[in-house]
């Protein structure tokens, strides 16, 4: 997830998305996504 993807998390929540799911192999970026409104975060290298 880059900066644009994280912004999409915020925007999705603002326009009423039910659940926002972020996926990335970088835990640092997943933590940012969670702080910015993602309901679930998935690291496919860890969870399969």
N, C-alpha and C positions, 0 to 999 in steps of 0.2 A: 504494500500500500504506500503510495506516494502522498504528497500533500493534497493533490486533487482528490484522491480517493477518500482521504480523511474528511475533506470538506463535504464530500457527497454524503458521508455518514450524518454530519450535522444537518445538511439540507434535507435529507430523507426524513429525519425525525421531525424537522420543522414543518414539513408538509403533510405529516400524519402517517408515515410508514408504521406498520404494526411492529415489525421486528427488523432490526438491522444486523446482518451477519457479516463480519469482516474476516477475510482469510489472508494469511501472509506467512512466510517462513521466518520472518524477523520478529521476535518477541517484543522488542522495543517499539516497533511500529504498531503492533497489536495492542500494547498497553496505551498508546496514544489514542488509538481508535476507540478503545473502551472508555477512556476519559472523555472523549468527544461525543459519546452517545451510542456506540455500537452495543447491542444487547448481548451478542455472542461473538467470541473471537475463536478462530480455529487456526492452528499451526499444522498444516498437513504433514510436516516431517515428524511430528510427535503423535498426532491423532490420525488414525487411518480407519 
